[in-house]
Amino acid sequence: MVRVRGRLRAGRLEVEVADSGGWREAGADGGERGRGRLIMARLVDEAVIDGAPQGTVVRLAKRLSGAA
């Protein structure tokens, strides 16, 4: 199961994605994993990943242009 929350706050879009899957670091060889952090870094202004064996929470924030 995955939980997704989003909100607008102070001219920013904030999104939180959480699941109960275990956290795994990308392998040293790169393999077919580990591109998510790169994609997040290119698309948002802030990305925080809290990974633990009992689940992972990713918090993303993007400043919105023209927001008052």
N, C-alpha and C positions, 0 to 999 in steps of 0.2 A: 504494500500500500504506500502511496505517495501523497503527501499533503502539500498544497501550494497555496500561499497567501500573497496577496498584493495590496498595496495601498499607495496613495499619493500623499506626500507630506512635505511641506516647505519647498515646493518646486522640484521634488525628487520622486521618482518611481522606485519603490522598495518592494522587492520580491523575496520571499523565503520559500525554499523547497526542502522538505524533510522526508526521509524514509527510514525504515528500520533495518536496512541492509548493512552488513558489516563494511567497515572502511578498509580499503586496500590502497597502499601507495603504488604509484606507477613503477614498473620494473626498470632496472638500470639500462636494459637494452632498448627501451622505448616501446617495442612490440606494437600491438594494436590498441594500446590504452594510453591514457595520459594526455589527451588533447583538450579535455574539458577546461582546464585552467587557462590555457592559451586562448581558447575561444571566449571565455568569460572576460579575460583581461582586455581583449580587443573590443568587446561590446559594451561594457559597463565601466563606470567610474570607480566602483568599489566592489570587491568580491571577497567574502570571508567564508571559509570552509571549516566547519567543526566536525571532524570525523572521529568516530569511536566504534568499538566492536558492536555496540547495540544500535547504531544508526548514524546517519549523516544529516547535517543541516547546512544548507548553502544559503547565504544572505547576499543579495545583489542590490546595488543602488545605482541609479542613472539620473544625472541632473537633466531636467527637461528644458530645452531652449525656449525662450519666450515666456517662461513661467513667472508669475508675479509673486 
